[in-house]
Amino acid sequence: MNSIFSYHVRPMTGGDLDAVVAIEAETYASPWQYEHFQHELTAHHSWPFVAVEGNIVIGYICLMSLFEEAQILNIAVLKDRRGRGVAKTLLERAIASALEAGAEVMALEVRASNSSAIELYERFGFKQVGIRTRYYDAAEDAILMEKIIMEIHK
């Protein structure tokens, strides 16, 4: 078995949607539907990216950026590719894209039970700034997290 794990990140295309929806369905109890991702492809304020190994989509991230704030809307990695830095690489790409779009702050919501994602975000410097009570399926809280990505000089 080849021990080298090689992938790259590129903008998501319509041809990626079936794979992205499959990853979404294996990851989340209440997954986004095909139309949600299709909307992200066409919205002028959205930047969706995929991580690709060979010709296989192994992860994705959906970023929205309006004015000074960017938001991570959705991120997931194939179960058998987790723990290999794919989510980290996708997050790095999202932050770089948000900076290019002029964002100063990046925000996200994460399930309170998703300790591995919370740890990843904290390693990137995100801070917990609030809670949305029973946000997910009217049962689980969402932790609101933010990170200043651009120093504001006045």
N, C-alpha and C positions, 0 to 999 in steps of 0.2 A: 504494500500500500504506500502510495506517495505521501510523505509527511509534510510536503510543502503545501501550504494553504494560501492560494493566490486569488485575490478578487480586486475589483475596482468599483468606484462609485460614479454614477452618471445620472443625468436627468431621467426621470421616469417617462415612458412613452405609452401610448395606447396598447402596444403589443405586450407590455408587461402586466397589464391589468389582471389577467387570469391568474398568473403566478402570485401577484400581490394579494388578491382576494383569498387565495388558498392559504397563504401565510397568515393573513388576518384571521381566517376562520380557525386555524389550528392554535392561534395564540389567545384570542379573546372570547369570553363567554357571550358578549354582545357585539359581534363584529360589525365593522362598517360594511356596507353593501357595495357592489360594483359601481353604482351611480355616485357614491361618495367620492371614490377615487377618480372617477371620470370627471367630476366637477373640479377636483384639485388640479387636474391637467389643464383645464381651460380657464380657471380663475386667474386674473392678472396679478393678484396679490399672493399667489401660492407658488411654492417651489418644491415639488415632490422629487425625491431621488431614490434610486435603487442601488443596492450592492449586488454585483454580478460576479459569479465564479464561472469562468468559461462562458457558457450562454444560459446559465441557470440563475434566476433571481433568487438571492438568499436572504434579502432583507430590504427594508424601505424606511423612509422617513418622509413625513409631510410637514412642511414648514409654511407658515403664513407670516407675512411681514407687511405691516401697515404703519407708515410714518416712523416713529421712534421705537415701536415695539414689535418684536417678532414672537411667534408662538409655535412651539412644537405641538402639532395636532395629533400625530400618530407616529409610532415607531414600532417595528417588530422585526425579528430575525427568525429564520427557520430553526426549529428546535434542535436539529442535529448540527447546526453551525453556531449555536450560542456558546459563549465563553471563549471566543476566539478574537474578540476585538471588533467585530462587525458593527455593533451598536455604537461603540466609541468612535469608529471612523465615520459613521453616518452623522453622529452628533457634531463632530468636528466640521464636516462639510456644511451642515446646517448653520453653524455659528459663522463660518466664513461667508456663506451666502447672505446671512442676515446683516453682517457688517457691510458687505458690498451694497446692500439695499439701503444702508443708512440707519439701521436699527441701533439703538443704544442699550436696550434691555431685551432679554429673552425670558419668556415665561412658559410654563407647562403645568399640566395637572397629571397626577399619578395616583394610582390606587394606593391606599394606605397599607395594604398587605403586600405590595410589590417591593420588597426590601432590596432585591438586586438592582432594580431600576433606580430606586432612591439613592442607593450607594453610588451608582454610576454618576448620577446627576450631582451629588455632593462632591465627588472627586473632581468634577468639572467646575466647581465653585458655586453651584446653585444653592440657594438658601430657602428654607421653608418659610413662607410668608403668610399662610392662611390655610383654612380647611373649608371645603364645601361638604357639608353634612349630607350623608346618604345620596351622594351624587351619582354613583354607579348603580344602576338598576334599583334605585331607591333603597339600597341596602348598605352600600359601602362608601365610606368617606373618600374624597379626593384631597390629596395634599397639593396645595398650590406652591410652586417653586419659581424663583426668579434668579436671574444672574445679570449683572451689569456687564455688557460685552464691549462697550465703547466708553472710554473715559470722556467725561464731559468737561471741556475747558471753557471757563468763563473769564 
